[in-house]
């Protein structure tokens, strides 16, 4: 039985749009805006380090495995969005969308991350709140960081 509703959709924007990175690199320097990767895997490690947070996800690809190093914005910015170190831990199954690295494809800029419970959550909202179509999609479009924020 689920004791806590956890939904973790992070749409953190494009790293280059959050801060044009005046002090260091631009998004276009390292990432391919036209090459989007969507995959499902298991979180193996999370680094809350400056200047960018990183989430490592192990993905099984047709007999071989790839570990994606997903770059986010700074840990401070992530925490201001309402995310804390207990919201995502190693071993959790996630689906992500990211922009591939130009040199190493598996080093990517994270666009969104969905914990495995998202589909369950969306179905629950559909059933209990009697939401359909565009209304349901708007309620679950990726701007919710915790279950508490979803019902606010």
Secondary structure, 3 states (H helix, E strand, C coil): CCCCCCCCECCCCCHHHHCCCCCCCCHHHHEEEEEEEEEEEEEEEEECCCCCCEEEEEEEECCEEEEEEEECCCHHHHHHCCCCCCCCCCCCEEEEEEEEECCCCCEEEEEEEEECCHHHHHHHHHHHCCCCHHHHHHHCCCCCCCHHHHHC
